[in-house]
Amino acid sequence: MKILSVFLSILTCFCLINSESISETCIHEHGELIKCQCYGNEELNLPSNINYENVSFLAITSCKFADIHFSSLPNAQIIRHILIQNISGSLKFEPFVISKKLDTFKLKNIQKIPIISHDTFTSISSIETLMIEDTRIDQFDEQFAHISIDNFILHNVSIKQMIGINFSGQGKTLKIIDTIIRNVAGDLNFAYFESIEIINSTFEFEKPGDIPIEGLNAQIINCVFLNVSVNLVVSENIKLKDNCADGKSSMRLSSKYVYSVGNRLPTEIIYTQNRTNSILFHNNNNTVCIAGNCKCPKSAGYNSYHKFHANIYLSILLLVGVYNL
């Protein structure tokens, strides 16, 4: 994924060489790419004086405020890449995306997004990679019920309130790392992903709910669950280590091999097997808490200090060089 990020940054910079300015902050290249970069504390709004029909790539970076509203991308039927990063204030992100397919949807290093709206995704049928990193979101209102997603990645993300998730297709990669998801109103149905990594993250439900996940291999490590019933069914291997669950929480695991160590739950972990194969497992030092109170830490995950990776510095240096040509 880091390679993808570097590639997109370099591609964006080189495209700027043959481009025209359409506003003080935005450049339009061959009708296909729009690149916007802020240089002060201004609020970015996408220009309305261009034709978005042939735009396939939108990149926005280094703004204090940005407003991408319902009519910001008119007629953008073939947009494939949306990359927004380094927003030090607030990003109002409520566009109506009419493209059927997105290759890359990436939000990175954003101080605050008030809402991720369902209306943004109503026309989209598939997303190859959806990645959110180093970002705080107040309200997440999209469930992805009819969208096929290959790679779903949350890294160092804080979500204050969430309606739930209801995936229905089969994906390749599910990664939720250093993330806090609070006030979940429904279930988090992740359906099926080949590779599952849920590490150092917190899930808090408003009322008892479910997290069903299926896949090939799964790791759930150092996570906190409140009012969550996890039902994990994978074909090959499960690693469950140093997790803590409270409230009306439980865990049910099914796999060929289960490594289960150092977990604290209100009830016993349930290990199930299919009709033909018994489970091989390493089960050690798991604890059923007294009176169902595990006294879990309040959270594991999100760090409000946003990390600037080397590829961001590279993109900035390339941009400076291009503008000085």
BELVENPE-V668764 format. One record per backbone hydrogen bond with DSSP energy under -1.0 kcal/mol. CO is the residue of the C=O (numbers start at 1). NH is the residue of the N-H. E is the energy in kcal/mol with one decimal. If there is no record, write none. Layout:
# BELVENPE-V668764
CO|NH|E + CO|NH|E
This chain:
# BELVENPE-V668764
1|5|-2.1 + 2|6|-2.5 + 3|7|-2.6 + 4|8|-2.5 + 5|9|-2.1 + 6|10|-2.6 + 7|11|-2.9 + 8|12|-2.3 + 9|13|-2.0 + 10|14|-2.5 + 11|15|-2.0 + 14|17|-1.2 + 20|28|-3.2 + 25|37|-2.6 + 26|22|-2.0 + 26|23|-1.3 + 27|35|-2.4 + 28|20|-2.3 + 29|32|-2.3 + 29|33|-1.8 + 32|56|-2.9 + 32|57|-2.0 + 33|29|-2.7 + 34|59|-2.7 + 35|27|-2.3 + 36|61|-2.2 + 44|67|-2.9 + 52|55|-1.3 + 56|80|-2.5 + 56|81|-2.1 + 57|34|-2.6 + 58|83|-2.7 + 59|36|-2.9 + 60|85|-2.4 + 61|38|-1.6 + 63|88|-1.8 + 64|89|-1.4 + 65|44|-2.6 + 66|92|-3.0 + 68|94|-3.2 + 69|72|-2.0 + 70|96|-1.1 + 73|76|-1.4 + 75|77|-2.1 + 80|103|-2.2 + 80|104|-2.1 + 81|58|-2.5 + 82|106|-3.0 + 83|60|-2.5 + 84|108|-2.5 + 85|62|-1.1 + 87|111|-2.7 + 90|66|-1.9 + 92|68|-3.4 + 100|125|-3.3 + 100|126|-1.5 + 102|128|-2.5 + 103|129|-1.3 + 104|82|-2.5 + 105|131|-2.6 + 106|84|-2.4 + 107|133|-2.5 + 108|86|-1.7 + 109|87|-1.5 + 110|136|-1.5 + 112|91|-2.8 + 113|138|-2.5 + 116|141|-2.9 + 118|121|-1.5 + 120|97|-1.1 + 125|148|-2.6 + 126|102|-2.4 + 127|150|-1.7 + 128|151|-1.8 + 129|105|-2.5 + 130|153|-2.8 + 131|107|-2.2 + 132|155|-2.5 + 133|109|-1.9 + 135|158|-2.2 + 136|113|-2.0 + 137|160|-2.8 + 139|116|-2.6 + 140|163|-2.2 + 143|166|-2.9 + 144|147|-1.1 + 148|127|-3.0 + 150|172|-2.8 + 150|173|-2.1 + 151|130|-2.9 + 152|175|-2.6 + 153|132|-2.4 + 154|177|-2.8 + 155|134|-2.2 + 156|135|-1.1 + 157|180|-2.6 + 158|137|-3.6 + 159|182|-2.6 + 161|140|-2.4 + 162|185|-2.6 + 165|189|-3.1 + 169|192|-1.2 + 171|194|-1.6 + 172|195|-2.5 + 173|152|-2.8 + 174|197|-2.8 + 175|154|-2.8 + 176|199|-2.3 + 177|156|-2.6 + 179|202|-2.5 + 180|159|-2.9 + 181|204|-2.6 + 183|162|-1.5 + 184|206|-2.2 + 187|165|-2.2 + 188|190|-1.0 + 189|167|-2.4 + 191|214|-2.8 + 192|171|-3.0 + 194|216|-1.3 + 194|217|-2.1 + 195|174|-2.6 + 196|219|-2.0 + 197|176|-2.8 + 198|221|-2.2 + 199|178|-2.0 + 201|224|-2.3 + 202|181|-2.8 + 203|226|-2.3 + 204|184|-2.0 + 209|229|-2.5 + 210|188|-2.4 + 211|231|-1.9 + 212|190|-1.7 + 213|233|-2.6 + 214|193|-2.4 + 215|235|-1.9 + 216|236|-2.7 + 217|196|-1.9 + 218|239|-2.1 + 219|198|-2.9 + 220|241|-2.1 + 221|200|-2.8 + 223|244|-2.6 + 224|203|-2.6 + 225|246|-2.6 + 226|205|-2.2 + 227|209|-2.2 + 228|250|-1.8 + 229|211|-2.6 + 230|252|-2.5 + 231|213|-2.5 + 232|254|-2.0 + 233|215|-1.6 + 236|257|-2.0 + 237|218|-2.4 + 238|259|-3.0 + 239|220|-2.9 + 240|261|-2.3 + 241|222|-2.7 + 243|264|-2.6 + 244|225|-2.3 + 246|227|-2.0 + 247|249|-1.6 + 250|230|-2.6 + 251|270|-2.5 + 252|232|-2.7 + 253|272|-3.1 + 254|234|-2.7 + 256|280|-2.7 + 257|238|-2.1 + 258|282|-2.7 + 259|240|-3.5 + 260|284|-2.2 + 261|242|-2.0 + 263|287|-3.2 + 264|245|-2.4 + 265|289|-2.3 + 270|253|-3.1 + 280|258|-2.2 + 282|260|-3.4 + 284|262|-1.7 + 287|265|-2.4 + 289|292|-1.9 + 290|293|-1.9 + 309|312|-1.1 + 309|313|-1.4 + 310|314|-2.3 + 311|315|-2.0 + 312|316|-2.2 + 313|317|-2.5 + 314|318|-2.4 + 315|319|-2.4 + 316|320|-2.4 + 317|321|-2.2 + 318|322|-2.4 + 319|323|-2.5 + 320|324|-1.2 + 322|325|-1.6
